[in-house]
Amino acid sequence: LWSPTAGPVCSILMPVDERRQQVSQIVEEVQRVVHHLTAEISHQDIRFQTVPYSDTYNGNIKVLAPSQFLVTIPVKGLAGYREAREQRWRYYTLQGTRLSCPLQDPEGLQQWLEVEQFMKSLWQWHEADVNIEGDIVPAKVVQVFRKLVENAIGTCHLSGKVSMLTHHSAVWVAVETAIGQVELELVPAVEIPTAWSAKARWPPCLRRWPSRQRVECIKSFGFALLACSHYHWQLSFLQAEQVLLEQLDEDGGCRRKCLRALRQMKEDVWCPGRRPVITSHHLQTVLFWTCEKYPRPKDWRVFSKAFLRLVRKLHKCVSQHFLKHYFVRKSNLLRFANSGDLDAVAQRLALFLKNPQISPP
């Protein structure tokens, strides 16, 4: 139960450790499947890279929930990225017809991607199967990639273990593991390790966390562009976020312990289910904002106080249906989330905050 010094740590740690062990086992199985599939895909189409198998952290696999993974598939043959020099209107459609009005400009976490933005590019990126009027179009890339995944499942004899989920515009597969079925979103990604996005105006002035040296280190990892929508590429900072996470508690604080406990409570009580409206990425973003607001080491010494601080911040964001992306602050990560689902989570969080007790597992 809750104690003023230790808080729910004794009650939470056991299931947290169980979750980590279980997720690690699932990740290992998922890695083998993804490596097998992408090796075949890369053999069939040089534009897609093999996702390597790693005994430690794999930056291409993000656990959003125990049964929901985001897997980024790096593309090959695009190097020397630079920001677009001038804006232009687009009047094309995916089917090749002309529009009378231009396509909507990208917002928040989105941008166009022209092949000419790269100093070096394989000729295949200029082909009509992925390119329209000089733009590398994410929906066209996904269309090519989907066929490759379908073929690779058969070629790799994985039909009994992996199946395509057809009710999505993105590429989703279900994978049978020893613990149960998990769903993977497979997303082609243009990795840009040599630059920091102009849209990510981070950090703002007069911020004490993270330090200037840490900021430069994080920015050196660059960003990525994900093929998640029809015309616009989505900015992603998964690697930069991971570096920020890994270096959180160098002062001996309990930030990561709070995040693990928050994630466990979210999965077990506040927002369970296969496709939760709140994912581990949302929780991570809440933690970053709270670290920025409370930058002093002493703010993160007492677990119970720090944990409740995070829960209150999460409750505020979910109640308002508003959570700013940590790097691109004009983007709301809850903009397209189901309002009813968010309200249900907010209610459960409010109940917890009235009487913050956690029963032993």
Salt bridges, closest charged atoms under 4 A:
GLU28 OE2 - ARG32 NH2 3.14
GLU29 OE1 - LYS161 NZ 3.29
ASP45 OD2 - ARG47 NH2 2.96
GLU107 OE1 - ARG335 NH1 2.87
GLU114 OE2 - ARG90 NH2 3.42
ASP129 OD2 - ARG47 NH2 2.78
GLU133 OE2 - ARG98 NH1 2.53
ASP135 OD1 - ARG88 NH2 2.83
ASP135 OD2 - ARG90 NE 2.77
GLU183 OE1 - ARG275 NH2 2.62
GLU241 OE1 - HIS281 NE2 3.20
GLU241 OE2 - HIS325 NE2 3.96
ASP249 OD1 - ARG255 NH1 3.09
GLU250 OE1 - ARG214 NH2 2.85
ASP251 OD2 - ARG255 NH2 2.77
GLU267 OE1 - ARG19 NE 2.78
GLU292 OE2 - ARG207 NE 2.64
GLU292 OE1 - ARG329 NH2 2.93
ASP299 OD1 - ARG296 NH2 3.29
ASP343 OD1 - HIS321 NE2 2.82
